[in-house]
């Protein structure tokens, strides 16, 4: 009994000390109010066109120059970007004076503004519907005596416009789809 009494007393004291603790007070957690993400727009007019000199030679950050030459069917002799746009616009030249390809990505404040950009580039009365890739909507037109082909689509507040000096709107469409894929739009 000599050994069990001290062990019993020590165990009792320990159990009493553990059981008598008060639960900790809950500390209120402050949750920061959610802030809407900032909408970044370029502030340019709906009909803004990129201004890129043939000699600039600044590579497009979302299109490969060799891929552009293969897809549009012309050698690229000059290229550049216009960083006034929130997503830089890309312009490619070949041998003619005018650009062979102009790619404009517009990040607008609203869906209605993006639709206005597409309506400016591809007016309903002179274009056919464009519905690719899935979820995008706009217009397309093949080239004629006055200008080349175009493909213009929007989804939400984003518009993608492609002008080419080629006659086939399929080339403009393929380029627009590549832009949308490469930028994860």
Secondary structure as a PSIPRED ss2 file (coil, helix, strand):
# PSIPRED VFORMAT (PSIPRED V4.0)

   1 X C   1.000  0.000  0.000
   2 X H   0.000  1.000  0.000
   3 X H   0.000  1.000  0.000
   4 X H   0.000  1.000  0.000
   5 X H   0.000  1.000  0.000
   6 X H   0.000  1.000  0.000
   7 X H   0.000  1.000  0.000
   8 X H   0.000  1.000  0.000
   9 X H   0.000  1.000  0.000
  10 X H   0.000  1.000  0.000
  11 X H   0.000  1.000  0.000
  12 X H   0.000  1.000  0.000
  13 X H   0.000  1.000  0.000
  14 X H   0.000  1.000  0.000
  15 X H   0.000  1.000  0.000
  16 X H   0.000  1.000  0.000
  17 X H   0.000  1.000  0.000
  18 X H   0.000  1.000  0.000
  19 X H   0.000  1.000  0.000
  20 X C   1.000  0.000  0.000
  21 X C   1.000  0.000  0.000
  22 X C   1.000  0.000  0.000
  23 X C   1.000  0.000  0.000
  24 X C   1.000  0.000  0.000
  25 X C   1.000  0.000  0.000
  26 X C   1.000  0.000  0.000
  27 X C   1.000  0.000  0.000
  28 X C   1.000  0.000  0.000
  29 X C   1.000  0.000  0.000
  30 X C   1.000  0.000  0.000
  31 X C   1.000  0.000  0.000
  32 X C   1.000  0.000  0.000
  33 X C   1.000  0.000  0.000
  34 X C   1.000  0.000  0.000
  35 X C   1.000  0.000  0.000
  36 X C   1.000  0.000  0.000
  37 X C   1.000  0.000  0.000
  38 X C   1.000  0.000  0.000
  39 X C   1.000  0.000  0.000
  40 X C   1.000  0.000  0.000
  41 X C   1.000  0.000  0.000
  42 X C   1.000  0.000  0.000
  43 X C   1.000  0.000  0.000
  44 X C   1.000  0.000  0.000
  45 X C   1.000  0.000  0.000
  46 X C   1.000  0.000  0.000
  47 X C   1.000  0.000  0.000
  48 X C   1.000  0.000  0.000
  49 X C   1.000  0.000  0.000
  50 X C   1.000  0.000  0.000
  51 X C   1.000  0.000  0.000
  52 X C   1.000  0.000  0.000
  53 X C   1.000  0.000  0.000
  54 X C   1.000  0.000  0.000
  55 X C   1.000  0.000  0.000
  56 X C   1.000  0.000  0.000
  57 X C   1.000  0.000  0.000
  58 X C   1.000  0.000  0.000
  59 X C   1.000  0.000  0.000
  60 X C   1.000  0.000  0.000
  61 X C   1.000  0.000  0.000
  62 X C   1.000  0.000  0.000
  63 X C   1.000  0.000  0.000
  64 X C   1.000  0.000  0.000
  65 X H   0.000  1.000  0.000
  66 X H   0.000  1.000  0.000
  67 X H   0.000  1.000  0.000
  68 X H   0.000  1.000  0.000
  69 X H   0.000  1.000  0.000
  70 X H   0.000  1.000  0.000
  71 X H   0.000  1.000  0.000
  72 X H   0.000  1.000  0.000
  73 X C   1.000  0.000  0.000
  74 X C   1.000  0.000  0.000
  75 X C   1.000  0.000  0.000
  76 X C   1.000  0.000  0.000
  77 X C   1.000  0.000  0.000
  78 X E   0.000  0.000  1.000
  79 X E   0.000  0.000  1.000
  80 X E   0.000  0.000  1.000
  81 X E   0.000  0.000  1.000
  82 X E   0.000  0.000  1.000
  83 X C   1.000  0.000  0.000
  84 X C   1.000  0.000  0.000
  85 X C   1.000  0.000  0.000
  86 X C   1.000  0.000  0.000
  87 X E   0.000  0.000  1.000
  88 X E   0.000  0.000  1.000
  89 X E   0.000  0.000  1.000
  90 X E   0.000  0.000  1.000
  91 X E   0.000  0.000  1.000
  92 X E   0.000  0.000  1.000
  93 X E   0.000  0.000  1.000
  94 X C   1.000  0.000  0.000
  95 X C   1.000  0.000  0.000
  96 X C   1.000  0.000  0.000
  97 X C   1.000  0.000  0.000
  98 X C   1.000  0.000  0.000
  99 X C   1.000  0.000  0.000
 100 X C   1.000  0.000  0.000
 101 X E   0.000  0.000  1.000
 102 X E   0.000  0.000  1.000
 103 X E   0.000  0.000  1.000
 104 X E   0.000  0.000  1.000
 105 X E   0.000  0.000  1.000
 106 X E   0.000  0.000  1.000
 107 X E   0.000  0.000  1.000
 108 X C   1.000  0.000  0.000
 109 X C   1.000  0.000  0.000
 110 X C   1.000  0.000  0.000
 111 X H   0.000  1.000  0.000
 112 X H   0.000  1.000  0.000
 113 X H   0.000  1.000  0.000
 114 X H   0.000  1.000  0.000
 115 X H   0.000  1.000  0.000
 116 X H   0.000  1.000  0.000
 117 X H   0.000  1.000  0.000
 118 X H   0.000  1.000  0.000
 119 X H   0.000  1.000  0.000
 120 X H   0.000  1.000  0.000
 121 X H   0.000  1.000  0.000
 122 X C   1.000  0.000  0.000
 123 X C   1.000  0.000  0.000
 124 X H   0.000  1.000  0.000
 125 X H   0.000  1.000  0.000
 126 X H   0.000  1.000  0.000
 127 X C   1.000  0.000  0.000
 128 X E   0.000  0.000  1.000
 129 X E   0.000  0.000  1.000
 130 X E   0.000  0.000  1.000
 131 X C   1.000  0.000  0.000
 132 X C   1.000  0.000  0.000
 133 X C   1.000  0.000  0.000
 134 X C   1.000  0.000  0.000
 135 X C   1.000  0.000  0.000
 136 X C   1.000  0.000  0.000
 137 X E   0.000  0.000  1.000
 138 X E   0.000  0.000  1.000
 139 X E   0.000  0.000  1.000
 140 X E   0.000  0.000  1.000
 141 X E   0.000  0.000  1.000
 142 X C   1.000  0.000  0.000
 143 X C   1.000  0.000  0.000
 144 X C   1.000  0.000  0.000
 145 X C   1.000  0.000  0.000
 146 X C   1.000  0.000  0.000
 147 X C   1.000  0.000  0.000
 148 X C   1.000  0.000  0.000
 149 X C   1.000  0.000  0.000
 150 X E   0.000  0.000  1.000
 151 X E   0.000  0.000  1.000
 152 X E   0.000  0.000  1.000
 153 X E   0.000  0.000  1.000
 154 X E   0.000  0.000  1.000
 155 X E   0.000  0.000  1.000
 156 X C   1.000  0.000  0.000
 157 X C   1.000  0.000  0.000
 158 X E   0.000  0.000  1.000
 159 X E   0.000  0.000  1.000
 160 X E   0.000  0.000  1.000
 161 X E   0.000  0.000  1.000
 162 X E   0.000  0.000  1.000
 163 X E   0.000  0.000  1.000
 164 X E   0.000  0.000  1.000
 165 X C   1.000  0.000  0.000
 166 X C   1.000  0.000  0.000
 167 X C   1.000  0.000  0.000
 168 X C   1.000  0.000  0.000
 169 X H   0.000  1.000  0.000
 170 X H   0.000  1.000  0.000
 171 X H   0.000  1.000  0.000
 172 X H   0.000  1.000  0.000
 173 X H   0.000  1.000  0.000
 174 X H   0.000  1.000  0.000
 175 X H   0.000  1.000  0.000
 176 X H   0.000  1.000  0.000
 177 X H   0.000  1.000  0.000
 178 X H   0.000  1.000  0.000
 179 X H   0.000  1.000  0.000
 180 X H   0.000  1.000  0.000
 181 X H   0.000  1.000  0.000
 182 X H   0.000  1.000  0.000
 183 X C   1.000  0.000  0.000
 184 X C   1.000  0.000  0.000
 185 X C   1.000  0.000  0.000
